[in-house]
Amino acid sequence: MGRLDGKVALISGGARGQGAAEARLFVREGAAVVFGDILDDEGKKVEAEIRASEGLATYVHLDVTREADWRAAVATAMQAYGKLNVLVNNAGILLRAKIEATTEEDWDRIMAVNVKGVFLGTKCAIPVMRQSGGGSIVNISSTAGLVGSPGETAAYTATKGAVRLFTKATAIQHARDNIRCNSVHPGPIVTDMIKDMLEDRTLWEQRLRRLPMQRAGTPEDVAYGVLYLASDESSYVTGSELVIDGGTTAE
């Protein structure tokens, strides 16, 4: 018996990295999954891989900054699988720049993807989740949404802090709809998002020395935490923060 048997999930940013790991894991645990991204070729490959294993998965083009794309993704879930129980707002981008070097266009872009995207996904999912009897929204924030960083990520930190508190507002506002909302706060995870750091051996070794566990996390490390929050195992958990960071913020 799977931990998500009978549930239908929608995942943004699902073509690779954490989103793809979540899609694969959710299907293995019994869910039907609609997942979206702007990386269509990669997304379709993940869809084909899951279907080849007889899993229920549908890929859609999803620019999280466009409400029309979100509405289409939700409609696909309803048409293909008849309901929506889980939303994972996973899509996000990283900007490395000092405050004075961050342009207005940079700021608007990262806010649009990382914050507006979470808002639009939540807004579009809530009516059908309510219709489906409730559900779970999982927003992927970051340890950058909990503490400041000495690195050049002020704009990114601002977006992830916004996601953290938007999560709490959603949890309070929709508890009576039987809709839970929690945030996940990964530390360094080996994905394309930190490719620049991984390619700089000196920089990466410096970063690892600051990690109590002396290793970066994997997309699967995060996916299992998201699975818990998506499942009924966390039925009394809402407005909370799940930190998956190898001890980074414990110091």
VEXKE-259681 format. One line per field, with one value per residue (C-alpha): z, x negated, y; residue number from 1. Coordinates in Angstrom, 3 decimals, always signed. Layout:
# residues N
zz = Z; ...
xx = X; ...
yy = Y; ...
n = NUM; ...
END
This chain:
# residues 251
zz = +0.000; -1.032; +1.198; -1.425; -2.716; -4.441; -4.353; -7.270; -7.094; -9.095; -8.983; -10.499; -11.666; -12.272; -15.289; -13.271; -9.826; -6.781; -8.778; -10.905; -7.802; -6.151; -9.214; -9.395; -5.656; -5.537; -8.362; -6.658; -3.539; -5.428; -6.597; -10.031; -10.851; -13.115; -13.257; -15.144; -16.201; -19.008; -19.913; -22.142; -23.639; -20.217; -18.752; -21.490; -20.878; -17.197; -18.174; -20.582; -17.951; -15.367; -17.828; -18.931; -15.345; -15.556; -13.405; -13.836; -14.854; -17.180; -18.151; -18.939; -19.994; -16.941; -16.650; -12.988; -13.553; -15.805; -14.219; -17.478; -17.348; -13.759; -14.607; -17.504; -15.286; -12.668; -15.399; -16.739; -13.307; -13.052; -16.582; -16.383; -12.793; -11.468; -8.416; -6.824; -3.363; -3.324; -4.684; -4.520; -5.353; -6.229; -9.117; -8.272; -9.537; -7.856; -8.385; -7.155; -6.920; -4.221; -3.435; -5.315; -8.321; -8.445; -11.237; -11.089; -13.816; -11.781; -8.729; -10.637; -12.320; -9.155; -7.324; -10.202; -10.251; -6.568; -4.949; -7.533; -8.816; -5.367; -4.960; -8.359; -7.847; -4.456; -5.713; -8.632; -6.631; -3.616; -5.275; -6.684; -3.489; -1.553; -4.071; -3.619; +0.147; +1.148; +0.629; +1.258; -0.194; +0.153; -0.631; -1.245; +0.539; +1.668; +4.665; +3.087; +4.157; +7.790; +8.255; +6.472; +4.366; +3.929; +0.248; -2.612; -2.405; -0.869; -3.501; -3.279; +0.518; +0.286; -1.940; +0.288; +3.384; +1.582; +0.747; +4.395; +5.668; +2.763; +3.755; +7.272; +6.003; +3.690; +6.514; +8.803; +6.135; +4.787; +7.798; +7.904; +4.283; +5.368; +3.342; +5.027; +3.965; +5.054; +3.883; +3.273; +3.814; +2.071; +2.603; -0.229; -2.568; -5.546; -8.459; -11.475; -9.321; -7.620; -10.685; -10.636; -7.068; -7.794; -10.714; -8.542; -6.464; -4.024; -3.423; -2.999; -0.516; +1.504; +1.532; +2.601; +5.532; +6.900; +6.804; +10.041; +8.063; +5.597; +2.571; +0.399; +0.201; -2.725; -4.418; -2.854; +0.640; +0.021; -1.820; +1.167; +3.384; +0.842; +0.687; +4.435; +4.227; +1.213; +2.926; +5.597; +8.025; +8.570; +8.978; +12.080; +10.603; +9.045; +8.990; +9.891; +8.574; +7.705; +7.603; +5.526; +5.694; +7.218; +10.346; +8.607; +10.575; +13.887; +14.372
xx = +0.000; -1.390; -1.521; +0.351; +2.786; +5.741; +4.331; +3.760; +0.817; -0.313; -4.026; -5.699; -9.292; -9.035; -11.287; -14.458; -16.035; -13.785; -10.564; -11.357; -12.381; -9.075; -7.080; -8.786; -8.417; -4.782; -3.897; -5.729; -3.671; -0.375; +0.431; +1.409; -0.789; -0.505; -3.807; -4.821; -7.851; -9.129; -11.729; -9.394; -11.853; -13.161; -9.658; -8.378; -11.289; -10.363; -6.735; -7.746; -9.984; -7.195; -4.633; -7.034; -6.859; -3.046; -2.776; -0.103; -1.828; -1.026; -3.458; -2.208; -3.961; -3.854; -5.322; -4.559; -4.455; -1.377; +2.034; +3.362; +0.745; +1.679; +5.371; +4.605; +2.485; +5.231; +7.791; +5.571; +5.489; +9.272; +9.874; +7.326; +7.786; +10.965; +9.626; +6.641; +5.348; +1.753; -0.051; -3.832; -5.079; -8.573; -9.650; -12.270; -15.336; -18.518; -20.212; -23.746; -24.381; -25.121; -22.318; -23.974; -24.585; -20.992; -19.102; -15.429; -14.843; -16.697; -14.584; -11.299; -12.204; -13.130; -10.106; -7.866; -9.087; -9.735; -6.907; -4.241; -4.494; -3.683; -0.804; +0.717; +0.365; +2.041; +4.789; +5.640; +5.449; +7.544; +11.005; +10.543; +8.864; +11.881; +14.118; +12.025; +12.558; +9.327; +5.669; +2.067; +0.010; -3.755; -5.827; -9.538; -11.342; -14.976; -17.211; -17.648; -14.069; -15.033; -18.397; -20.539; -23.476; -26.941; -26.721; -25.459; -21.851; -19.879; -17.140; -16.804; -16.662; -13.876; -11.797; -12.211; -11.298; -8.158; -7.275; -7.705; -5.215; -2.797; -2.686; -1.588; +1.054; +2.427; +2.473; +4.481; +6.881; +7.752; +7.584; +11.385; +11.396; +9.350; +6.443; +3.059; +0.039; -3.568; -6.978; -10.123; -13.536; -16.355; -19.997; -22.508; -21.058; -22.967; -20.889; -21.439; -20.506; -23.916; -25.818; -28.097; -29.155; -29.664; -31.963; -34.186; -35.991; -37.515; -34.191; -32.385; -34.922; -34.591; -30.824; -31.055; -33.291; -30.430; -28.036; -27.866; -27.182; -29.978; -27.847; -25.227; -21.732; -20.155; -16.818; -15.547; -16.395; -13.971; -11.382; -10.859; -10.151; -7.674; -6.068; -5.431; -3.749; -1.693; -0.459; +2.178; -0.634; -0.954; +2.790; +2.267; -0.638; +0.044; -1.733; -4.958; -8.520; -10.350; -14.090; -16.179; -19.666; -22.172; -22.301; -23.222; -20.823; -21.494; -24.738
yy = +0.000; +3.386; +6.428; +8.482; +5.885; +7.505; +11.026; +13.387; +15.796; +18.809; +19.690; +22.759; +22.716; +18.994; +18.480; +17.884; +18.098; +18.077; +18.352; +15.309; +13.339; +14.278; +13.245; +9.843; +9.214; +10.301; +7.919; +5.048; +5.793; +5.491; +9.020; +10.231; +13.218; +16.221; +18.057; +21.149; +23.139; +25.353; +22.700; +20.731; +18.236; +17.229; +17.120; +14.847; +12.472; +12.211; +11.611; +8.827; +7.240; +7.178; +5.851; +3.135; +1.885; +1.968; +5.080; +7.727; +10.958; +13.844; +16.574; +20.099; +23.273; +25.522; +29.001; +29.652; +33.403; +33.069; +32.512; +31.053; +28.287; +27.472; +27.322; +24.998; +22.730; +22.476; +21.800; +19.009; +17.374; +17.549; +16.276; +13.456; +12.314; +13.942; +15.775; +17.524; +16.638; +17.852; +20.907; +21.199; +24.683; +23.572; +25.827; +28.425; +30.231; +31.457; +34.807; +35.436; +39.175; +41.717; +44.157; +47.027; +44.788; +43.487; +45.210; +46.069; +43.477; +40.823; +41.621; +41.511; +38.218; +36.324; +37.713; +36.653; +33.052; +32.402; +34.389; +35.210; +31.639; +30.230; +32.675; +31.828; +28.079; +28.312; +30.601; +28.309; +25.062; +26.028; +25.967; +22.460; +21.226; +22.459; +20.697; +17.534; +17.572; +19.280; +18.618; +19.560; +22.407; +22.112; +25.186; +24.759; +27.577; +27.309; +27.719; +31.165; +31.790; +31.217; +32.923; +35.474; +34.406; +35.902; +35.011; +37.154; +35.971; +38.843; +38.799; +35.013; +35.228; +37.805; +35.531; +32.498; +34.479; +35.607; +31.988; +31.017; +33.599; +33.212; +29.546; +30.439; +32.854; +30.158; +27.602; +29.875; +31.078; +27.637; +25.320; +25.207; +24.081; +21.044; +22.421; +22.232; +24.284; +23.795; +24.932; +22.892; +24.476; +22.617; +23.401; +22.834; +20.207; +18.828; +20.113; +22.344; +25.347; +25.265; +24.046; +27.098; +26.334; +22.631; +23.452; +25.662; +23.031; +25.525; +27.273; +23.965; +22.612; +25.812; +25.376; +21.738; +22.637; +24.759; +21.807; +19.762; +16.563; +17.388; +16.574; +18.166; +16.752; +14.946; +15.663; +12.446; +13.736; +16.580; +14.482; +12.191; +15.197; +16.530; +13.086; +13.170; +16.572; +15.506; +12.354; +11.850; +11.013; +14.772; +15.399; +17.584; +19.550; +22.943; +26.276; +24.479; +24.448; +21.249; +21.912; +19.482; +20.923; +18.512; +20.635; +23.901; +26.102; +24.317; +26.208
n = 1; 2; 3; 4; 5; 6; 7; 8; 9; 10; 11; 12; 13; 14; 15; 16; 17; 18; 19; 20; 21; 22; 23; 24; 25; 26; 27; 28; 29; 30; 31; 32; 33; 34; 35; 36; 37; 38; 39; 40; 41; 42; 43; 44; 45; 46; 47; 48; 49; 50; 51; 52; 53; 54; 55; 56; 57; 58; 59; 60; 61; 62; 63; 64; 65; 66; 67; 68; 69; 70; 71; 72; 73; 74; 75; 76; 77; 78; 79; 80; 81; 82; 83; 84; 85; 86; 87; 88; 89; 90; 91; 92; 93; 94; 95; 96; 97; 98; 99; 100; 101; 102; 103; 104; 105; 106; 107; 108; 109; 110; 111; 112; 113; 114; 115; 116; 117; 118; 119; 120; 121; 122; 123; 124; 125; 126; 127; 128; 129; 130; 131; 132; 133; 134; 135; 136; 137; 138; 139; 140; 141; 142; 143; 144; 145; 146; 147; 148; 149; 150; 151; 152; 153; 154; 155; 156; 157; 158; 159; 160; 161; 162; 163; 164; 165; 166; 167; 168; 169; 170; 171; 172; 173; 174; 175; 176; 177; 178; 179; 180; 181; 182; 183; 184; 185; 186; 187; 188; 189; 190; 191; 192; 193; 194; 195; 196; 197; 198; 199; 200; 201; 202; 203; 204; 205; 206; 207; 208; 209; 210; 211; 212; 213; 214; 215; 216; 217; 218; 219; 220; 221; 222; 223; 224; 225; 226; 227; 228; 229; 230; 231; 232; 233; 234; 235; 236; 237; 238; 239; 240; 241; 242; 243; 244; 245; 246; 247; 248; 249; 250; 251
END
